[in-house]
């Protein structure tokens, strides 16, 4: 047998390998030699071979075949063998492997060994690989060592006790009585072990936390002696006395002072001293100050102490170390909700961090800047954030746009500022704007009548320069169609209003329609705008409008072709109705946060009511945001999404009055009117103009071939059945006819059917046939639901049925996910 090479020789050979293949060859050869010597029970070279295996293991190669050899070394009487054996056990064994249980008896024997260094090896290994079984077997041995006078063993036993408490929390009872005396020790190693063990126990048990609150005075005394004492060569680190023990004590004080006023009062003075006297020019001081800030912000500290803590973080922001700045920003973000005014003092420094070259610092500075926005500083903050948006990284823009829109809506000083800010966001990052933002901005313009001329001129100027950004172009097209007469009239309060003629406007719309950048939604809105302009401009321009619209009568895009044909039909046969149909839309009620989606990402619709809790719905067929008033029998407030999901309902919304007459009905159907109570509309992507003019209630949907009906709810006499039909011209749209019957002897009154779907779906709920369910299955209430599923996801719904039975209001809910396969 070839003699075993030394560890240093193996390291030299591995480092001399020029390629990974050479390295693997060296290691494979050596592992084979080690296996051979293990089989031959070579006791002389066992420790050397295990040491080489540990080096091979650290390089990432398998070394599990040396586990039993580690146990043999641990059982050896020689200290040098035990040292390698325990080191190997800590690296190669863990509690997931049954082999580690074989070392329990050796650990027990060595813990009680007369040589303290052998005991120390066993304690170190136990603290590293201790499992629940080991904890229960050896906890008694550890408790005995806590009474030892040997501080070397005592500090290791404390760390083992911490590991045991982590694994088996119920064993902490045997260690609690020893902790009071441990805190009186003068040896810093024992103090660190004691504080670590108490911290772990306090985190696991509120009762233990209450017990150790009595020791706060001792902890404060120890911390004071550390922070006020002079130089000590044994514990000094960069001029600060034992920073490790100081941090451990401050962390324990934070846990003990959390939620307790008396305990917090006892530590206020020492925390102020530490925060004031600690050197802040070195990293050691930064660590202590950071822990002090966390403690001050979490306990019930005095107001002045909180300001001191936030000022420390402000000084961290000026540090040249990027890690220190990042920690400061991250901590300020957590504390801004506790003391916003104190954080506001460092606003300029935080905004400067937006220019930092480090992306992680820019992220945290952005989050903190957004959190600092309020009514008093919104103008200045928005200006800085918009400047940052123009140069921000792509991965930041999407999140930033959504946050800026929400903040602008929440803190806008006036409508003009709000509109101008939204337009600037669209100009800077239109590619990252959600569809809901377009609807919200349109609704905002509709409600600001005095700013209509300014807005349409502002949008015209922006689109004239570039039509690449679709969100901005869509808003501009809608506003030009709605307020085109104001655009060409030149009526504007601006110092330098622009002068635009009708031919220029029509040419712009023609360019948008023919541009390769314009998607179908943009083209649809532009086509609708052309139709509206036929009534906004004088009669001399009608022929050009008609010719532009007629160009798309044979377009490959079905949506454009259908609209072109319908509008051409309207010009030829219903020209007298064109003006009332295309009159200007009235203002709509918009709830705060209209552009936001709820946390669960669910959209709700109700029986003939507002589909978004009086918020502006996404534009139907991408034309205009239209809300619908609920029937008198169905309270709109109950239809809200929060109510449907069981949350607290918002304030009761106000529904706009519905225009009367056939003109008003067509107005709602063509998406050109204001809020109205619409009759049942044709299914999405329906037929021609005569279908749009239909005033009839929705007819029952016959079950589609291959999609059987589904009973979604049947309980206490109430039965709800779904019948399905795929839309003829769009397989992504599913028509669902909801039929509700009752077998009870008395009728169900005030019946309302509510439904919610995840945000990947689009929901359109038509008006129900009534709000009274006849008794004894003698009649039914029907209602048409249209579900658009562009991503072809499995359908899921949450249902809620509200009704009154025998003068008692009843609410029933149901979750449905077992839809037939043909519904996808």
Secondary structure as GFF3:
##gff-version 3
##sequence-region A 1 824
A	DSSP	alpha_helix	7	16	.	.	.	ID=ss1
A	DSSP	alpha_helix	20	39	.	.	.	ID=ss2
A	DSSP	alpha_helix	46	58	.	.	.	ID=ss3
A	DSSP	three_ten_helix	64	66	.	.	.	ID=ss4
A	DSSP	alpha_helix	67	75	.	.	.	ID=ss5
A	DSSP	alpha_helix	79	92	.	.	.	ID=ss6
A	DSSP	three_ten_helix	98	103	.	.	.	ID=ss7
A	DSSP	alpha_helix	104	111	.	.	.	ID=ss8
A	DSSP	alpha_helix	116	129	.	.	.	ID=ss9
A	DSSP	alpha_helix	132	146	.	.	.	ID=ss10
A	DSSP	alpha_helix	151	167	.	.	.	ID=ss11
A	DSSP	three_ten_helix	169	172	.	.	.	ID=ss12
A	DSSP	alpha_helix	173	182	.	.	.	ID=ss13
A	DSSP	alpha_helix	188	204	.	.	.	ID=ss14
A	DSSP	alpha_helix	206	212	.	.	.	ID=ss15
A	DSSP	three_ten_helix	213	215	.	.	.	ID=ss16
A	DSSP	alpha_helix	216	228	.	.	.	ID=ss17
A	DSSP	beta_strand	236	237	.	.	.	ID=ss18
A	DSSP	beta_strand	240	241	.	.	.	ID=ss19
A	DSSP	alpha_helix	243	257	.	.	.	ID=ss20
A	DSSP	alpha_helix	261	277	.	.	.	ID=ss21
A	DSSP	alpha_helix	283	298	.	.	.	ID=ss22
A	DSSP	alpha_helix	303	317	.	.	.	ID=ss23
A	DSSP	alpha_helix	322	335	.	.	.	ID=ss24
A	DSSP	alpha_helix	340	344	.	.	.	ID=ss25
A	DSSP	alpha_helix	347	352	.	.	.	ID=ss26
A	DSSP	three_ten_helix	353	355	.	.	.	ID=ss27
A	DSSP	alpha_helix	359	372	.	.	.	ID=ss28
A	DSSP	alpha_helix	378	391	.	.	.	ID=ss29
A	DSSP	alpha_helix	394	411	.	.	.	ID=ss30
A	DSSP	alpha_helix	415	429	.	.	.	ID=ss31
A	DSSP	three_ten_helix	430	432	.	.	.	ID=ss32
A	DSSP	alpha_helix	435	447	.	.	.	ID=ss33
A	DSSP	three_ten_helix	449	451	.	.	.	ID=ss34
A	DSSP	alpha_helix	452	465	.	.	.	ID=ss35
A	DSSP	alpha_helix	470	489	.	.	.	ID=ss36
A	DSSP	alpha_helix	502	514	.	.	.	ID=ss37
A	DSSP	alpha_helix	520	536	.	.	.	ID=ss38
A	DSSP	three_ten_helix	539	541	.	.	.	ID=ss39
A	DSSP	alpha_helix	542	550	.	.	.	ID=ss40
A	DSSP	alpha_helix	558	573	.	.	.	ID=ss41
A	DSSP	alpha_helix	575	581	.	.	.	ID=ss42
A	DSSP	beta_strand	602	605	.	.	.	ID=ss43
A	DSSP	three_ten_helix	637	639	.	.	.	ID=ss44
A	DSSP	alpha_helix	641	644	.	.	.	ID=ss45
A	DSSP	alpha_helix	661	669	.	.	.	ID=ss46
A	DSSP	alpha_helix	689	692	.	.	.	ID=ss47
A	DSSP	beta_strand	710	715	.	.	.	ID=ss48
A	DSSP	beta_strand	718	727	.	.	.	ID=ss49
A	DSSP	beta_strand	730	742	.	.	.	ID=ss50
A	DSSP	beta_strand	749	758	.	.	.	ID=ss51
A	DSSP	beta_strand	762	765	.	.	.	ID=ss52
A	DSSP	beta_strand	781	788	.	.	.	ID=ss53
A	DSSP	beta_strand	797	805	.	.	.	ID=ss54
A	DSSP	beta_strand	808	816	.	.	.	ID=ss55
A	DSSP	three_ten_helix	821	823	.	.	.	ID=ss56
###
